[in-house]
C-alpha cells in the first residue's frame, strides 16, 4: 500500500500539488489501487470507466468498478460506453477508443492512468523487438499532458497487495491471460525467462534504460524543434521544408524533424522504413519517387515528395 501511495504522492508533488483529477478505471488491481491512493494523495477524484463492450457482461463489470470507486471516496464515478473500431488491430483500436472517451469527459483535468513498472518494462521490450529506433524504447512518460502515470515506479504485485489490504476485489480481464496477444506472451513467457536467465532485475533495468533515453530524447527534441523552425522559416507561407537546411543536420536529428513535421501534416503510423526512405529524399537523392505514408482519406493517400529543393506532403488519388 505504501509503495502505491508514495508513487502518487511524489507524482502530485512534482506536478503542482493536489488538484482535481480524473482516474481511468478498468476495475483491475492497478487502476483500483491508483484510485484508492489518489483519493488520499491527490484530493478530488472522479473515476471514469470506459466500457469497450467487447466482452459479455462488460456493462456489469463497468458498473461494479464505478461502485467500488465511490466506495473508495471518489467524488464521482461515471461509465462511458464506446464503439471500438478495427484500425490497427484490436488492442490499438480499443486503446484509441478509450483515450478518446477519457479526453471527452476530463473537462480540463489531468487523467491518471494505472500503468506500472511492469507495464513499462513490457512496453520497452516490445519497442526493442520492433526495432523502430530510440523513441520506441523510451517507454511511457510519467507526464504527457493530459495523461499522468504515477505508478511507473510501482510493481504490479504492490497494487494487488494494496487491493487485498483494502479488502477490495479487482476484476481479472480475460484478455490479460490470452496468449494470442503479443503483450501477454511478453508478460508471461519472455520477461520471466529473461529474469531467470539473467539473474533478476531485468524489468527494473529496462525501465532505467527507458528513463535515460527519454532524457536524451528531450534534448534531441529541443534541437529538432529549432531545426524545424529554421527549415520552415526559409519557406514562409508553405508547409514544405527546405532541403538545404535539412541537409546540414545529422541523420538522427533530421529524422526527428521529419517525424514532428509529418505529425503536423496529419500523418499517422510512421515506422522506421518510412523515415529512412524520406531521409534518402534529402541525403541520397537520385530522382526516386515519393514515399507513401499513412493518413489521408478514402479517396486520397499522402505522399512525401521532393520538389524544387523542398520536402512536401501531397495528397494523391488512390488507385
C-alpha positions in Angstrom: 0.0 0.0 0.0 2.8 2.4 0.9 4.5 2.0 -2.4 1.4 2.9 -4.4 0.6 5.9 -2.2 4.2 7.1 -2.3 4.2 6.9 -6.1 1.0 9.0 -6.3 2.3 11.5 -3.6 5.5 12.1 -5.5 3.8 12.5 -8.8 1.3 15.0 -7.3 4.1 17.0 -5.7 6.1 17.1 -8.9 3.1 18.4 -10.9 1.7 21.3 -8.9 0.3 19.7 -5.8 -3.2 18.3 -5.0 -5.9 19.3 -7.6 -9.0 17.7 -9.1 -8.0 14.7 -11.3 -9.7 12.0 -13.4 -8.6 8.4 -13.0 -9.1 6.0 -15.8 -10.5 2.9 -14.1 -10.8 -0.6 -15.6 -11.7 -2.4 -12.4 -8.4 -4.2 -12.4 -5.9 -4.1 -9.4 -3.7 -1.4 -10.9 -6.4 1.2 -11.5 -8.3 0.4 -8.3 -5.1 0.9 -6.2 -4.5 4.1 -8.1 -8.0 5.3 -7.3 -7.5 4.5 -3.6 -4.2 6.3 -3.4 -5.3 9.3 -5.5 -8.3 9.9 -3.1 -5.8 10.3 -0.3 -2.9 12.0 -2.0 -4.4 14.0 -4.9 -7.7 15.2 -3.5 -10.8 15.4 -5.6 -11.0 12.3 -7.8 -13.5 11.4 -10.5 -13.2 7.8 -11.8 -14.1 7.2 -15.4 -14.8 3.6 -16.5 -14.7 3.1 -20.3 -16.9 0.1 -21.3 -15.4 -1.2 -24.6 -18.3 -3.6 -24.9 -16.0 -6.3 -26.3 -17.0 -9.0 -23.8 -20.2 -10.4 -22.5 -21.1 -8.7 -19.2 -18.9 -5.7 -19.7 -21.6 -3.3 -18.6 -21.9 -5.1 -15.2 -18.1 -5.1 -14.8 -18.0 -1.3 -15.5 -20.8 -0.6 -13.1 -19.2 -2.6 -10.4 -15.9 -0.8 -10.8 -17.7 2.6 -10.6 -19.4 1.5 -7.4 -16.1 0.4 -6.0 -14.6 3.8 -6.8 -17.4 5.6 -5.0 -16.8 3.4 -2.0 -13.1 4.4 -2.0 -14.1 8.0 -1.8 -14.3 9.4 -5.3 -16.5 12.4 -5.7 -17.9 10.9 -8.9 -17.7 7.8 -11.0 -19.1 7.5 -14.5 -19.3 4.7 -17.1 -18.7 5.7 -20.7 -19.7 3.1 -23.3 -17.7 3.3 -26.6 -17.6 1.7 -30.0 -14.3 0.1 -30.8 -13.2 0.3 -34.4 -10.8 -2.0 -36.3 -8.0 0.2 -37.4 -4.6 -1.0 -36.2 -5.8 -4.2 -34.6 -8.0 -5.0 -31.6 -5.6 -3.7 -28.9 -4.8 -0.4 -30.7 -8.4 0.2 -31.6 -9.6 -0.3 -28.0 -6.8 2.0 -26.7 -7.8 4.7 -29.2 -11.4 4.5 -28.2 -10.5 4.6 -24.5 -8.3 7.6 -24.8 -10.8 9.5 -26.9 -13.5 8.8 -24.3 -11.3 10.0 -21.4 -10.4 13.1 -23.4 -14.1 13.9 -23.9 -15.0 13.8 -20.3 -12.0 15.0 -18.5 -13.1 18.7 -18.6 -9.6 20.2 -18.4 -8.4 17.9 -15.6 -5.4 15.6 -15.8 -6.1 12.0 -16.3 -4.2 9.5 -14.2 -3.6 6.0 -15.6 -2.6 2.9 -13.8 0.4 1.8 -15.8 3.0 0.1 -13.5 6.8 -0.6 -13.7 5.9 -4.0 -15.2 3.8 -2.4 -18.0 6.7 -0.1 -18.7 9.2 -2.9 -19.0 6.8 -4.8 -21.4 6.4 -1.6 -23.5 10.2 -1.1 -23.7 10.8 -4.8 -24.7 8.1 -4.7 -27.3 9.6 -1.5 -28.8 13.1 -3.0 -28.8 11.7 -6.0 -30.7 10.1 -3.8 -33.3 13.4 -2.0 -33.9 11.8 1.4 -34.6 14.6 3.5 -33.1 15.3 5.1 -29.8 11.9 6.7 -29.4 10.2 3.3 -29.4 12.1 2.2 -26.4 11.7 5.4 -24.3 8.5 3.8 -22.9 5.7 5.9 -21.4 6.3 9.3 -19.8 5.1 9.9 -16.2 3.5 13.1 -17.6 2.4 13.6 -21.2 -0.4 16.2 -20.9 -3.1 15.4 -20.1 -2.0 11.8 -19.2 -0.3 11.2 -15.9 1.2 7.8 -14.9 2.1 7.9 -11.2 2.8 4.2 -10.8 5.6 3.7 -13.3 7.9 3.0 -10.3 5.5 0.6 -8.7 5.3 -3.1 -9.2 2.1 -4.9 -10.2 2.5 -7.0 -7.1 2.2 -3.8 -5.0 -1.1 -2.9 -6.5 -2.5 -6.4 -6.0 -1.3 -6.3 -2.4 -3.0 -2.9 -1.8 -6.3 -4.1 -3.1 -6.1 -7.2 -0.7 -5.2 -4.9 2.2 -8.2 -2.7 1.5 -10.5 -5.7 1.1 -11.5 -4.8 -2.5 -11.7 -7.5 -5.2 -10.3 -6.4 -8.6 -11.6 -7.7 -11.9 -9.4 -10.0 -13.8 -9.7 -9.1 -17.5 -9.6 -12.4 -19.5 -7.7 -10.6 -22.3 -4.8 -10.3 -19.9 -4.3 -14.1 -20.0 -5.0 -14.5 -23.7 -1.7 -15.6 -25.3 -2.9 -14.6 -28.7 -1.9 -11.1 -27.7 1.8 -10.3 -28.0 2.0 -8.3 -24.8 0.6 -11.2 -22.8 3.2 -13.5 -24.1 5.9 -11.0 -23.3 4.5 -10.7 -19.7 4.0 -14.4 -19.1 6.8 -16.0 -21.1 9.6 -13.7 -22.3 10.1 -11.5 -19.2 10.1 -14.4 -16.8 12.6 -16.2 -19.0 14.9 -13.2 -19.1 14.6 -12.7 -15.3 15.6 -16.4 -14.8 18.4 -16.4 -17.3 19.9 -13.1 -16.2 19.5 -13.4 -12.5 16.6 -10.9 -11.9 16.3 -7.2 -12.1 15.5 -7.2 -15.8 12.3 -5.2 -15.6 13.9 -2.5 -13.5 16.9 -2.4 -15.9 14.6 -2.0 -18.9 12.8 0.9 -17.1 16.0 2.6 -16.2 17.1 2.4 -19.8 13.8 4.0 -20.9 14.3 6.8 -18.4 17.8 7.6 -19.7 16.6 7.5 -23.3 13.7 9.9 -22.5 16.2 12.4 -21.0 18.4 12.1 -24.1 15.4 12.3 -26.3 14.2 15.5 -24.7 17.5 17.2 -25.6 17.4 16.0 -29.2 13.7 17.1 -29.5 14.7 20.6 -28.5 17.4 20.7 -31.2 15.0 19.2 -33.7 12.3 21.9 -32.9 14.8 24.6 -33.6 15.9 23.0 -36.9 12.2 22.6 -37.9 11.6 26.3 -37.3 14.6 27.2 -39.4 13.6 24.8 -42.2 10.1 26.3 -42.3 11.2 29.9 -42.0 13.2 29.6 -45.2 9.8 28.8 -47.0 7.4 31.1 -45.1 3.8 30.7 -46.1 4.1 27.0 -47.1 4.1 23.7 -45.2 7.2 22.4 -47.0 10.7 22.1 -45.6 13.9 23.4 -47.0 16.2 20.6 -48.2 19.2 22.9 -47.9 18.5 23.4 -44.2 17.7 19.7 -43.5 20.9 18.6 -45.3 23.0 20.4 -42.7 21.8 18.3 -39.8 22.9 14.8 -38.7 20.6 12.0 -39.8 19.3 11.3 -36.3 18.2 14.9 -35.9 16.8 15.1 -39.4 14.6 12.1 -38.7 13.2 13.7 -35.6 12.4 16.9 -37.6 10.6 14.9 -40.3 8.6 12.9 -37.7 7.4 16.1 -36.0 6.7 17.8 -39.3 4.7 14.9 -40.6 2.6 14.7 -37.4 1.6 18.3 -38.1 0.5 17.3 -41.6 -1.8 14.6 -40.3 0.5 11.6 -41.0 0.0 8.7 -38.6 1.6 5.3 -38.0 5.2 6.2 -39.1 7.7 3.3 -38.9 11.4 3.3 -39.4 11.1 2.3 -43.0 9.1 5.4 -43.8 11.7 7.7 -42.0 14.6 6.0 -43.8 13.0 6.4 -47.2 12.1 10.0 -46.6 15.6 10.8 -45.3 17.0 9.4 -48.5 15.0 12.1 -50.4 17.3 14.5 -48.6 20.6 12.7 -48.3 20.6 10.3 -51.3 18.5 11.9 -53.9 18.7 10.3 -57.3 15.3 11.0 -58.8 13.4 8.4 -56.8 9.6 8.8 -56.4 7.8 10.0 -53.3 7.2 8.0 -50.1 3.6 6.9 -49.3 2.7 7.3 -45.7 -0.4 6.6 -43.6 -3.1 9.2 -43.4 -5.2 10.9 -46.0 -8.8 9.9 -46.8 -10.7 7.1 -48.5 -10.1 8.9 -51.8 -6.6 10.3 -51.4 -3.3 9.0 -49.9 -0.5 11.1 -48.5 2.9 11.1 -50.2 6.1 12.8 -49.2 7.8 14.2 -52.2 11.0 16.1 -53.1 10.3 19.1 -55.4 12.2 22.2 -56.2 14.5 21.9 -53.2 11.8 21.1 -50.7 10.2 18.3 -48.9 6.4 18.5 -49.3 3.4 16.3 -48.4 1.0 15.9 -51.3 -2.5 14.2 -51.4 -2.7 11.9 -54.4 -5.8 10.0 -55.6 -5.9 6.4 -54.5 -5.7 4.0 -57.5 
